[in-house]
Amino acid sequence: MKECYLDAFAEVFAAAGLAALVFDNRNFGASDGAPRQEIDPWAQVRDYRHAITFAQTLPGIDRDRIGVWGSSYSGGHALVLGAIDKRIKAVGGPGPLISGFANVQRLVRRDFIGGLRAGLDADREARFAGKEPGMIPVVAEDPLAPSALPTPTRGSGSPRRAGRGAPSWRNEVTLRSVEMLMEVRAVTYSAGQPHAAPDGGGGPATSSPRPTWPWRPTRRPGEPKKLVILPGGHFGAYTGPDFDRSSTAARDWLLEHL
């Protein structure tokens, strides 16, 4: 959501002379779409492309110098877009998601996977019967409780902190959002783009409810590329010193290649 510090990144880009268009994904915030709080990654990729088309109609926009920036989940979208939409000349963003399935394997305890799949199947049947979509918290205080993002809920690296100051942010998504997360593999599109994964590479799923940090590159992407390692947690890139480092690196990258 644009309220969750995305406007702050846009201000950094705009101050450097880059025209920045920020929007809420469908089903969230000021955008329409139903069911609410549902993350459909491929619909979001298409909406990025619609946003580019809209931006190209605005006065003062150079149609031949279009870049996309995405954070976290949308960082993976940016990698996909860089591969499939040739209008795009540069991509960037902190902590891009490169494999939703691998993320679920690393974030969800192995002995919880069966229950998660059963819940997704039950929700699919309920939707077929005309019932409202099931919901799940984005994060939970109890690390053993069901959540879409079983990561630490306190400190600079927490999603709760990233949602502060965002009145439209709600601590819930549809269960189907988790199912669609497991279908995402941006890495298959990004042979020529920078990407990273948690330490541990392609090993078995961890028995811990916590992810393994820090992140490291797993494949050799094409050139040109640049990987900047920040010392804080995943959500720390939105605030404080890590925001300055992240936004400056993204700004400079876009200026160089646009």
C-alpha positions in Angstrom: 0.0 0.0 0.0 1.2 3.5 -0.9 0.7 4.6 2.7 3.3 2.1 4.0 6.3 4.3 3.3 6.0 4.0 -0.5 5.2 7.7 -0.7 8.5 8.4 1.1 10.5 6.5 -1.6 8.5 8.4 -4.3 9.5 11.7 -2.7 13.2 10.7 -2.8 12.9 9.8 -6.5 10.9 12.9 -7.4 13.4 15.2 -5.6 16.1 13.7 -7.9 14.1 14.7 -11.0 12.4 11.3 -11.6 8.6 11.4 -12.2 7.1 8.9 -9.7 3.7 7.3 -9.9 2.5 5.5 -6.7 -0.6 3.4 -6.5 -2.4 0.9 -4.3 -2.7 -2.6 -5.6 -6.3 -3.7 -6.4 -8.3 -4.9 -3.4 -6.3 -2.7 -1.1 -6.4 0.9 0.2 -7.8 3.5 -2.2 -8.1 1.1 -5.1 -11.3 -0.9 -5.9 -11.5 -4.6 -6.4 -12.9 -7.6 -4.6 -12.6 -9.5 -2.5 -10.9 -7.0 -0.3 -7.5 -7.9 1.2 -6.7 -10.4 -1.5 -3.3 -10.5 -3.0 -3.4 -11.8 -6.6 0.2 -11.6 -7.8 -0.4 -11.9 -11.5 -3.2 -9.4 -11.4 -0.8 -7.0 -9.7 1.8 -7.6 -12.4 -0.8 -6.7 -15.0 -1.8 -3.6 -13.0 1.8 -2.5 -13.0 1.6 -2.6 -16.8 -1.6 -0.7 -16.8 0.0 1.9 -14.6 2.9 2.2 -17.1 0.4 2.8 -19.9 -1.3 5.5 -17.9 2.0 7.2 -17.0 3.0 7.3 -20.7 -0.1 9.5 -21.4 1.0 12.2 -18.9 2.7 15.3 -20.0 6.4 15.5 -19.5 7.0 11.7 -19.4 9.7 10.3 -21.6 8.1 7.1 -22.9 11.6 5.6 -23.6 12.8 5.9 -20.1 10.4 3.9 -17.9 11.6 2.2 -14.7 9.7 0.1 -12.1 10.4 -0.1 -8.4 8.8 -2.6 -6.1 9.3 -3.6 -2.5 9.2 -7.2 -1.0 6.4 -9.0 -2.8 6.2 -6.3 -5.4 10.0 -6.4 -5.8 9.4 -9.8 -7.3 6.8 -8.3 -9.6 9.4 -5.8 -10.7 11.7 -8.6 -11.7 9.0 -10.3 -13.7 8.1 -7.0 -15.4 11.7 -6.3 -16.3 11.6 -9.6 -18.2 8.3 -9.5 -20.0 7.6 -5.7 -20.6 10.2 -4.3 -23.0 9.0 -0.7 -22.2 10.9 -1.0 -18.9 14.5 0.0 -18.9 15.4 -0.4 -15.2 14.0 -2.3 -12.2 14.9 -2.1 -8.5 13.6 -2.4 -4.9 14.4 -3.8 -1.5 14.0 -7.5 -0.5 12.4 -8.9 -3.7 10.3 -12.0 -3.4 11.7 -14.5 -5.9 9.9 -17.7 -4.9 6.7 -17.8 -2.9 6.8 -21.5 -2.6 10.3 -21.5 -1.3 9.4 -18.7 1.2 6.5 -20.7 2.5 8.8 -23.7 2.9 11.3 -21.7 4.9 8.8 -19.6 7.0 6.2 -22.3 7.9 7.3 -25.2 10.1 7.4 -28.5 8.2 4.9 -30.1 10.6 2.4 -27.2 9.9 2.4 -27.5 6.1 -0.2 -30.3 6.1 -2.6 -28.2 8.2 -2.0 -25.2 6.0 -2.8 -27.1 2.8 -5.9 -28.6 4.4 -7.1 -25.1 5.4 -6.6 -23.9 1.8 -8.5 -26.8 0.4 -11.4 -26.2 2.8 -11.5 -22.6 1.9 -11.6 -23.4 -1.8 -14.6 -25.7 -1.2 -16.3 -23.0 0.9 -15.9 -20.4 -1.9 -17.3 -22.8 -4.4 -20.3 -23.1 -2.1 -20.8 -19.4 -2.2 -19.4 -18.6 1.2 -17.2 -15.6 2.1 -13.5 -16.0 1.7 -11.6 -17.2 4.7 -9.2 -14.7 6.3 -5.8 -15.1 8.0 -3.7 -12.5 9.9 -0.7 -11.1 8.1 1.3 -11.4 11.3 0.5 -12.9 14.8 2.0 -12.2 18.2 2.1 -15.9 18.8 4.8 -17.4 16.5 2.9 -20.7 16.5 -0.4 -19.2 15.5 -1.6 -19.2 11.9 -0.4 -16.2 9.9 0.5 -15.3 6.3 3.9 -14.0 7.3 5.2 -15.8 10.4 8.1 -13.4 11.1 9.0 -11.3 14.2 6.2 -8.8 15.1 8.4 -6.3 17.0 11.4 -4.1 16.2 12.5 -2.4 13.1 12.2 -5.5 11.0 8.5 -6.1 11.8 5.6 -5.7 9.4 3.5 -4.2 12.1 6.0 -1.3 12.3 5.9 -1.0 8.5 2.1 -0.6 8.8 2.2 2.3 11.3 0.9 5.5 10.0 -1.2 3.7 7.4 -4.8 4.0 8.4 -6.0 1.7 5.6 -3.6 -1.1 6.6 -5.4 -4.2 8.1 -3.7 -7.1 9.7 -5.5 -9.7 7.5 -5.5 -11.2 4.0 -7.6 -13.8 2.4 -6.5 -17.4 2.7 -6.4 -17.7 -1.0 -3.7 -15.0 -1.0 -1.4 -17.6 0.7 -2.3 -20.2 -1.9 -1.5 -17.8 -4.7 1.8 -16.8 -3.0 2.8 -20.5 -3.3 2.4 -20.2 -7.1 4.9 -17.4 -7.5 8.3 -18.0 -8.9 9.7 -14.7 -10.1 13.1 -16.3 -10.3 12.2 -18.1 -13.5 11.7 -14.8 -15.2 14.8 -13.0 -13.8 17.8 -14.7 -15.4 19.1 -11.2 -16.2 18.0 -9.5 -13.0 19.4 -9.3 -9.5 17.7 -11.6 -6.9 18.5 -13.2 -3.6 17.2 -15.8 -1.1 17.8 -16.6 2.5 21.0 -18.3 3.6 20.5 -22.0 3.3 19.9 -22.0 -0.5 17.8 -24.9 -1.6 18.0 -27.0 1.5 15.1 -28.6 3.3 12.4 -26.6 5.0 13.4 -25.4 8.5 11.7 -26.8 11.6 11.9 -23.2 13.1 9.0 -20.8 12.7 11.5 -18.1 11.9 13.3 -17.4 8.6 17.0 -17.6 8.3 18.8 -14.3 7.7 20.7 -12.6 6.2 19.8 -12.9 2.5 22.4 -13.8 -0.1 22.5 -14.1 -3.9 21.7 -17.7 -5.2 22.3 -17.4 -8.9 24.5 -15.4 -11.2 22.2 -12.7 -12.8 23.1 -10.9 -16.0 24.6 -7.4 -16.2 24.2 -4.7 -15.4 23.2 -5.3 -11.8 23.9 -4.1 -8.3 23.2 -5.8 -4.9 23.2 -3.7 -1.8 23.2 -5.5 1.6 21.4 -3.6 4.5 22.2 -4.5 8.1 18.6 -4.5 9.4 15.6 -6.7 9.0 13.4 -7.1 6.0 11.0 -4.3 6.9 13.8 -2.1 8.3 14.4 -0.7 4.7 11.4 1.5 5.2 12.5 3.5 8.2 15.6 5.1 9.8 19.1 4.8 8.4 18.2 1.7 6.3 15.6 3.7 4.5 18.2 6.3 3.6 20.5 3.6 2.3 17.7 1.8 0.4 16.1 4.8 -1.1 19.5 6.3 -2.1 20.7 3.1 -3.7 17.4 2.8 -5.7 17.4 6.5 -6.7 21.0 6.3 -7.9 20.3 3.0 -9.8 17.3 4.5 -11.6 19.1 7.7 -12.4 22.0 5.8 -13.9 19.9 3.6 -16.1 17.1 6.0 -17.1 
